[in-house]
Every structure is written in C-alpha cells, then in structure tokens.
Amino acid sequence: MTDPNPQFTPRLHKIFGAAEALARSLGHEHVGTEHVFLAIVQDADAVPTQVLEELVAPQRVSQALEEHLRAPEYLGDTQPTVDGEQPDPA
C-alpha cells in the first residue's frame, strides 16, 4: 500500500527554498512553477537537469527563463509567452 502522505526529500526542500529565494531576488511576491523550474535547472545534480543537458545547455535555459521572468510584462495582467507574444485573453 502506498503512503497517502508521501514525504518530501531533502533535495526537494532545497529546490523549494532555492525557488523562493529566486522569486524574492526577482522581486516577485509569489513562487510559481517557473521559479521551481529555474531552481531545478540551476541544480547541476538534479536528474531533470542532467536529462536536459543531453538536449541543450541548461545555462541557456536558465538564462532565457530569467530574462522572461525579468520582463516588464511578466507581472502584468497577461504574462508573455516564450516568443514574446501575448496569449489570447479569450
């Protein structure tokens, strides 16, 4: 039987802490999946980062994500997409 309340690993606690620190350093009042993803990509020992490294340099992903999170539109009513286009409000 699986535990209905699985425990977070120390590595996950570290990632969540790093995500919170990243959000604060960017001046954001929330911690979202984008901050968690950035924290994972910046952890060279994380399995997702190692897999990603087979496809693209994690540093490029980290840099692109940070640029996106620093964009003035990021905290606006509609968040920009990766290509800079605004999503359809409909």
Secondary structure, DSSP 8 states (H G I E B T S, - for coil): ---SS----HHHHHHHHHHHHHHHHTT-SS--HHHHHHHHHT-TTSHHHHHHHTTS-HHHHHHHHHHHHHSGGGGSSS---TTS------
